[in-house]
Amino acid sequence: MNTSLMKTDVEKVVNGGFCVGCGGCAAIDSGINMRFSDTGVYVPIISEVTNPKIDEVCPFSNKGPHENELAKPSLGKSDEDKLGTYLTLKAGYDLHEPSRLNSSSGGGASWILKQLFDKGHIDKVIHIKESQEQGKLFKYSVSNSIEEINQGAKTRYYPIEISEVFDFVKRNSGKYAFVGVPCFVKAVKRLALIDQDFADKLKFTISIFCGHLKSAAFGESLAWQLGVKPDNIQKIDFRHKILSAPANNYGIEVTDRESKVHISPMQGLLGKDWGMGAFRLKACDFCDDIVGEVADVSFGDAWLDKYKSDSKGTNLIIIRNEIIKDIFEKGLLDKTFHTEDISSAEIVKSQDASYRHRRNGVKYRVKKYDKESKWHPIKRQFSGLEKPNFLVKLNWDFRAKYSQKSHESFLEAKRKDSLTIYTDFVNQGTSKASKLQKLIRHYNRLKRIIGSRIIPFFKKVKSSS
């Protein structure tokens, strides 16, 4: 479809494949409904556009404020090229060991939610919990108690959308905290700018660091490798902790419909390699917010050498709200939550692959779209980005194609009831990626060798002239 004929950015976002299925548009427009597609992602079905403000909500539309503008009310230090604005940076974990073990990492998100709840700052939490709907494992829900908040612990690598829960908030009073990945927090912040009632109810936003979003096929493909076919999955724990292994070597736990539990380390399962990006949404190749820059507080995995050995998990924490900052400081004094200072460089290092893919890589992909005169989300400009060589560009292009084809491959595997169709695809892709990485290493080595010989020569010529 010709994008020049489209009246809204949302239509261009959907048509171009840049939609993350957040449901922000459907939350404010009755002419849009969210549908769960065959490939396991939410897609907005637009029968008619009744509210032009959908463009101001969609996180990939060019007509609403971007991350730097949404974060302007935040006070404190600024590192807009990497972390955005913030008050303080911490690493830490919940000192209540059962809660920590029940979390994906250090239990920080659940701990701060319960503290905000106990202290009366909020009385409801919007977050992801297990779904009772047929064919959907998780959905956004509203929790009203500490017990319910605990049910929302752990990261879910699964598609969800907010329109249904937004309708609940509109119909019910309360002081809400919202938990989500960066693009969802951005959508919620944009919603608050155009809906004063929602803004009055939304007291805090909490973000989880994000490498990229997955379709439902990610969990289904892993479960199938454990012997549980997609239509026989009852529950999935994507972050099952293995206490004998480093924190980043976690496992997956799948419960089938006969309530039999299947557990396996992630290592060795095909398609789990985050860098390869199986089932990654295309929009994530055009996202430049890794840590949730507009949220009041962000949590990530402390996968640094000094923390990884603790299998119980540790959080990286970026604080942008004075109330939350005070609560964490009190938690340290009360010995309910351990925190220690950490540098911005360490946080960036823990996410170095994401920064390469979604800063250097996004710049490259935007340039490609501009050369082809194709519509794309306008992205921020960042300083200090390295210029990629032709092999790095080739690798980015290959992985983008691999990501998109993974959806098609697994859908064919399901239709033909043959997991081999998908595993063969992954093995072939992994082999090609390995060869590309080998070429990149050889190229970089040769470049260093040549550079080490040429630079002294030119210095000598310059000094003698």
Stockholm file with secondary structure:
# STOCKHOLM 1.0

chainA/1-465         MNTSLMKTDVEKVVNGGFCVGCGGCAAIDSGINMRFSDTGVYVPIISEVTNPKIDEVCPFSNKGPHENELAKPSLGKSDEDKLGTYLTLKAGYDLHEPSRLNSSSGGGASWILKQLFDKGHIDKVIHIKESQEQGKLFKYSVSNSIEEINQGAKTRYYPIEISEVFDFVKRNSGKYAFVGVPCFVKAVKRLALIDQDFADKLKFTISIFCGHLKSAAFGESLAWQLGVKPDNIQKIDFRHKILSAPANNYGIEVTDRESKVHISPMQGLLGKDWGMGAFRLKACDFCDDIVGEVADVSFGDAWLDKYKSDSKGTNLIIIRNEIIKDIFEKGLLDKTFHTEDISSAEIVKSQDASYRHRRNGVKYRVKKYDKESKWHPIKRQFSGLEKPNFLVKLNWDFRAKYSQKSHESFLEAKRKDSLTIYTDFVNQGTSKASKLQKLIRHYNRLKRIIGSRIIPFFKKVKSSS
#=GR chainA/1-465 SS CCGGGCSSHHHHHHHHTCCCCCCHHHHHCTTEEEEECTTSCEEEEESCCCCGGGGGTCTTCSSSCCHHHHTTTCCSEEETTTTEEESEEEEEEESSHHHHHTSSSSSHHHHHHHHHHHTTSCSEEEEEEECCSTTCSEEEEEECSHHHHHHTCSCCCSCCCSHHHHHHHHHSCCCEEEEECHHHHHHHHHHHHHCHHHHHHEEEEEEECCSCCBCTHHHHHHHHHTTCCGGGEEEEEEEECCTTSCTTSCEEEEEETTCCEEEEESTTCTTCCTTTTTTBCGGGGGCCCSSCTTSSEEEEECCSHHHHTCTTCCEEEEECCHHHHHHHHHHHHHTSEEEEECCHHHHHHHTHHHHIIIIIHHHHHHHHHHHTTCCCCCCCCCSSCCCCCHHHHHHHHHHHHHHHHHHHHHHHHHHTTCHHHHHHHHHHHHHHHHHHHHHHHHHHHHHHHHHHHHHHHHHHHHHHC
#=GC SS_cons         CCGGGCSSHHHHHHHHTCCCCCCHHHHHCTTEEEEECTTSCEEEEESCCCCGGGGGTCTTCSSSCCHHHHTTTCCSEEETTTTEEESEEEEEEESSHHHHHTSSSSSHHHHHHHHHHHTTSCSEEEEEEECCSTTCSEEEEEECSHHHHHHTCSCCCSCCCSHHHHHHHHHSCCCEEEEECHHHHHHHHHHHHHCHHHHHHEEEEEEECCSCCBCTHHHHHHHHHTTCCGGGEEEEEEEECCTTSCTTSCEEEEEETTCCEEEEESTTCTTCCTTTTTTBCGGGGGCCCSSCTTSSEEEEECCSHHHHTCTTCCEEEEECCHHHHHHHHHHHHHTSEEEEECCHHHHHHHTHHHHIIIIIHHHHHHHHHHHTTCCCCCCCCCSSCCCCCHHHHHHHHHHHHHHHHHHHHHHHHHHTTCHHHHHHHHHHHHHHHHHHHHHHHHHHHHHHHHHHHHHHHHHHHHHHC
//
